[in-house]
């Protein structure tokens, strides 16, 4: 048992605890941003637009693989944090082991199905005749390695659930570093092209996964992936799916929203498509930072809830909101002041830069709302509240898509770029209303527990009274 990690989850001050778990997660997220750009960068050195397109159109497939893995990863992470808070270490091991082998089975099915149906999949994601051969070469290798990629993502979530955020970060550093080293070798020197990019990706992911396995084999973890703890009990699977399915749906809705934005940009001209795409790449730096903060906070919320430390849980949520707001304000100012220079770093076209600046200075309005949304969503996951998490996940597309269609129709380009901040405000209002409803439920649950255990301290009876 790692007492240092338990101390962070249980005793460390909210600010220090959040920073201890969030900073490694944020760094890992930034590595993920860099990782997503690596294959495209080196394939681009071939000066073949069709091979670049093949890598680009495959990106939604990665999101789908992550979403499948996330059903088990996000769900188990939430459950494990709450079990550790209750000091139910045996059940935590059963939950982690069950999630691991359930994900292994699902990944095997996904691998076989994707290889059998690769042609319809390529057609579905819009691969053209010119890029078909390259996309097939690339995705055939990626699909063959789906088990590695899905287990890799799952294990990073399991590690974060027990406060081992640094181990998760080191694994991502190793995987990305190896991928960066191997990309130019396989793509350019050996001349494998897009095949080389896929091979380098899988080797990097496999070595990172091996590093995680070593961590478990050395028994440094508070949980386990050993088969002896495997238990396909209904209550364990129910807890995993209750949080995992809404969280994975949220992953998919992000991809759908981005696709819709690109589609609407294409109705104008290619210059706006380029400017919009560049902005999405730039904004990923801030979005991944906020997601890293929220995911680093999740085990703290789950542990505190499981340990019945509602007062500490509330302090953690409030501290995280303050940090998210501060990060958002920093990026708002930074993006506003350096919009032109940042767009120019990607392309030296005056029209694209002009469109890019206009889009960026509108999109930054959404940033402060996004950070709070992420934290509320992760809070629902940490508490095991599947229904509000699902509502919030579905709301992203159900609000954004009609908003962009209506505003674009009546206000043209201005409506198109203002759709994102406007929809974010609406989603935040929904998130806050759901949060206060859940907060009331937790308060009632806690009061019942306090009375059942004959605890009479006023702050125990009303854990939220200091913060109203």
PEMO-V468419 format. One record per pair of residues at least 24 apart in sequence whose ideal C-beta (glycine too) atoms are under 8 Angstrom apart, sorted by the first residue. I is the first residue (numbers start at 1). J is the second residue. If there is no record, write none. Layout:
BEGIN
I;J
I;J
END
This chain:
BEGIN
1;89
1;222
2;162
2;163
2;164
2;220
2;221
2;222
5;162
5;163
5;164
5;222
6;84
6;163
6;222
8;163
9;81
9;84
9;85
9;163
9;299
9;300
9;303
9;304
10;303
10;307
14;300
14;312
14;315
14;316
14;318
14;319
15;319
15;323
17;300
17;316
18;293
18;296
18;297
18;300
18;316
18;319
18;320
18;323
20;163
20;165
21;160
21;163
21;165
21;296
21;297
21;299
21;300
22;165
22;292
22;293
22;295
22;296
22;297
22;323
23;165
23;296
24;165
24;166
24;168
24;169
24;296
25;160
25;165
25;168
25;169
25;292
25;293
25;295
25;296
26;288
26;289
26;292
26;293
26;296
27;169
27;292
28;156
28;165
28;168
28;169
28;172
28;173
28;292
29;288
29;289
29;291
29;292
29;295
30;285
30;288
30;289
30;292
31;169
31;172
31;173
31;176
32;172
32;176
32;288
33;284
33;285
33;288
34;176
35;172
35;175
35;176
35;179
37;281
38;176
38;179
38;180
38;183
39;179
39;183
39;197
39;200
39;201
42;183
42;184
42;187
42;188
42;197
43;187
43;193
43;194
43;197
45;184
45;187
45;188
46;187
46;188
46;193
48;193
50;130
50;131
50;134
51;131
51;134
51;193
51;194
53;128
53;130
53;131
53;134
53;135
54;127
54;131
54;134
54;135
54;137
54;138
54;194
55;138
55;194
55;197
57;125
57;126
57;127
57;131
57;135
58;125
58;135
58;138
58;139
58;142
60;125
60;255
60;259
61;121
61;125
61;139
61;142
62;142
62;149
63;251
63;252
63;254
63;255
64;252
64;255
65;110
65;146
65;149
65;150
65;153
66;150
66;153
66;251
67;248
67;249
67;251
67;252
68;106
68;107
68;110
68;150
68;248
69;103
69;106
69;107
69;149
69;150
69;151
69;153
69;154
70;153
70;157
70;244
70;247
70;248
70;251
71;106
71;240
71;241
71;244
71;245
71;247
71;248
72;99
72;100
72;102
72;103
72;106
72;154
72;240
72;244
73;99
73;103
73;153
73;154
73;155
73;156
73;157
73;158
73;244
74;157
74;243
74;244
74;247
74;248
74;381
75;99
75;239
75;240
75;241
75;242
75;243
75;244
75;245
75;247
76;154
76;157
76;158
76;161
76;240
76;244
77;157
77;158
77;160
77;161
77;298
77;299
77;302
77;381
78;161
78;239
78;243
78;244
78;298
78;302
78;381
78;382
78;383
78;384
79;236
79;239
79;240
79;243
79;384
80;158
80;161
80;162
80;223
80;302
81;161
81;162
81;298
81;299
81;300
81;301
81;302
81;303
81;306
81;382
82;302
82;303
82;305
82;306
82;382
82;383
82;384
83;306
84;161
84;162
84;222
84;302
84;303
84;306
85;302
85;303
85;304
85;305
85;306
85;307
85;308
85;309
86;306
86;307
87;307
89;222
91;236
92;162
92;222
92;223
93;223
93;224
93;226
93;229
94;229
94;230
94;231
94;233
94;236
95;223
95;236
95;239
95;240
96;158
96;161
96;223
96;224
96;225
96;229
97;223
97;224
97;225
97;226
97;227
97;228
97;229
97;230
97;231
98;229
98;230
98;231
98;232
98;233
98;236
98;237
98;240
99;154
99;158
99;240
100;151
100;154
100;155
100;158
100;225
101;227
101;230
102;232
102;237
102;240
103;150
103;151
103;154
104;147
104;151
106;150
107;146
107;147
107;150
107;151
108;147
110;146
110;150
111;143
111;144
111;146
111;147
114;139
114;143
114;146
115;140
115;143
115;144
118;143
134;193
134;194
135;194
137;193
137;194
137;195
137;198
138;194
138;195
138;197
138;198
139;198
140;198
141;195
141;198
141;199
141;202
142;198
142;201
142;202
144;202
145;198
145;201
145;202
145;205
145;206
148;202
148;205
148;206
148;209
149;202
149;205
151;209
152;205
152;208
152;209
152;212
155;209
155;212
155;225
156;212
158;223
158;225
159;212
159;215
159;221
160;295
160;296
160;298
160;299
161;223
161;298
161;299
161;302
162;221
162;222
162;223
162;299
163;299
164;215
164;221
165;296
167;212
167;215
170;211
171;208
171;209
171;211
171;212
172;208
174;204
174;207
174;208
174;211
175;204
175;205
175;207
175;208
176;204
177;204
178;203
178;204
178;207
178;208
179;203
179;204
179;205
239;384
242;384
242;386
243;380
243;381
243;384
243;385
243;386
243;389
245;386
245;390
246;380
246;381
246;386
246;387
246;389
246;390
246;392
246;393
247;381
247;389
247;393
249;390
249;393
249;394
250;377
250;389
250;392
250;393
250;396
253;393
253;394
253;396
253;397
254;396
256;397
256;401
257;396
257;397
257;400
257;401
260;397
260;400
260;401
260;404
261;404
261;420
264;404
264;405
264;408
264;416
265;416
267;408
268;413
268;416
271;349
271;351
271;352
271;355
272;355
272;413
274;347
274;349
274;352
275;343
275;352
275;353
275;355
275;356
275;359
276;355
276;359
278;343
278;346
278;347
278;352
278;356
279;343
279;356
279;359
279;360
279;363
281;346
282;335
282;342
282;343
282;346
282;360
283;335
283;363
283;367
285;331
286;327
286;328
286;331
286;335
286;367
287;370
289;327
289;331
290;324
290;327
290;328
290;370
290;371
290;374
291;374
293;320
293;323
293;324
293;327
293;371
293;374
293;375
294;320
294;324
294;371
294;374
294;375
294;377
294;378
295;378
297;375
297;378
297;382
298;378
298;379
298;381
298;382
299;382
301;378
301;379
301;382
301;383
302;382
302;383
302;384
305;382
305;383
305;442
308;446
308;449
310;442
310;443
310;446
310;463
310;464
311;459
311;463
311;466
314;463
314;464
314;467
317;375
317;379
318;467
320;375
321;371
321;372
321;375
324;371
324;372
324;374
324;375
325;368
325;371
325;372
327;371
328;367
328;368
328;370
328;371
329;368
331;364
331;367
332;364
332;367
332;368
335;360
335;361
335;364
336;360
336;361
336;364
358;417
359;417
362;417
362;418
362;420
362;421
363;417
363;420
363;421
365;421
365;424
366;420
366;421
366;424
369;421
369;424
369;425
369;427
369;428
370;424
372;428
372;431
372;432
373;424
373;427
373;428
373;431
376;431
376;432
376;434
376;435
377;431
379;435
379;438
380;434
380;438
383;438
383;442
385;438
388;434
388;435
388;437
388;438
391;430
391;434
392;427
392;430
392;431
392;434
395;427
395;430
396;427
399;423
399;426
399;427
399;430
400;427
439;464
END
